[in-house]
Amino acid sequence: QVQVVESGGGSVQAGGSLRLSCTVSGSSFSIDHVDWYRQPPEKQRELVAGMPGSGVSSVTGRFTVSRDNAKSAVILEIDNLAPEDTGTYYCNVRGLRNIRGSLYPFDLWGQGTQVTVSS
């Protein structure tokens, strides 16, 4: 079974930075793509940034996605935080599991981590 867990959220002042982690655990799997989403209060979930499973890092404006191979994690760094960045941040992982020699796709979400930015 593959599991996805986000961590690193918290309360920060505007202008600061934050580093969120998406840890993927399990056995016999490969990752095709990882995306970070956020859901502001009372709004729809929206895509923030993403990276192919084979990638090293990806930069989209203030958002940088990178790998931490030592921790089997995908990191989202957010610079120059603003109150509009407040919300729950989710990691979506898509890939393949090898079960007895056959490959099965998976598409998993973590439980989310809360980010609150104060002005």
N, C-alpha and C positions, 0 to 999 in steps of 0.2 A: 504494500500500500504506500502511496506517495502522499506526503503531507506538506502543507504550505503554512508557514507561520510568519506574520509580520511583527516587528518590534521597533523600538526607538522613538516612538511618538512622545509628545509632552507639550508643555506650555513654554513658549518662547516669546521674546520681545520682537517687534517688527525690526527688520534690518539684520536680524541674526540668521544663522544657518542651522540646518538640521540634517541628520543622517539616519535614514530609515533602512531597516534590514528585512529582507525576505529570505527566510531559510527554507530550503527544500530538502526534505529527508525521505528516505525509503531505500529500496533496493531495485536493481535492474531497470533503470529508467534513463532516458535521455531527454533533454529539454530543447524544444524547438524555438520557443519564444517566451519572453517574460515582459509583461506590461504592468505599469503602475497606474492605478486609477485613484481618484479622490471623489468623495461625496460630501459637498458642503451641506450645512444644516438645511433641511427642507428643500434640497435640490437633487437633481438627477446625478448619478454617478458619471464622471467624465474621465477620459483618458488624459494622462499627464505626460508620460514618456514610456518608451519601451526599448527592447534590445533583442536581437536574435540570440538563441542559445549559444551559438558559436562566437558571439561578439565579445569584445573586451570592455568597451565602454561606448556610451552614446550621450550626446549633449543636445538638449532642446531648450534653448533659452536659459532660464535659471535652474533647470533640472538636469542632473547628470546621473545616468544609470551606469553602474559598473559591476564587475564581478569581484567577489572575495572568495577565491577558490579554497583558501584555508578553512573557511567556515561554511563552505557550500552555500553561499548566500549571494543574493543580488541586492546591491545597494542603490538607494535613491538619495542623492544629496540635493538639497534645496537651498539655494543662496538667496540673500536679500529677501527674507520672508516678509510677507505683508498680511494684514488681517484677512484678506480675501483668500489666502491659502488655508485658512481654517477648515477643517473637515476630517473625515475618516479616510485614511489612505489604505488602499487594498492592493495586493499583489495578485496578478493572474498569471498562472503558469500553464503552458501547453506543451505537451511532449508525447513520448511513447514509452509504454511499459513492456518489458519482455517477460511474458508469462509462459513458461515451459516452451520456449522457442518461438512463440508467436508474439507479434507486436500489436499492442492495443493503444489507441490514442487516449490521452486524458486532458482535461481542461479543468483546472482547479483554482479555487479562490481561497485566500486566507481569511481570518476572522476580522482583519482590519486593525489599524492602530490610529489612535486619535491625535491630531495635531491642532493646537490652539495657539493662534498668534495674536498678541495684544499690541495695541498701538501705544 
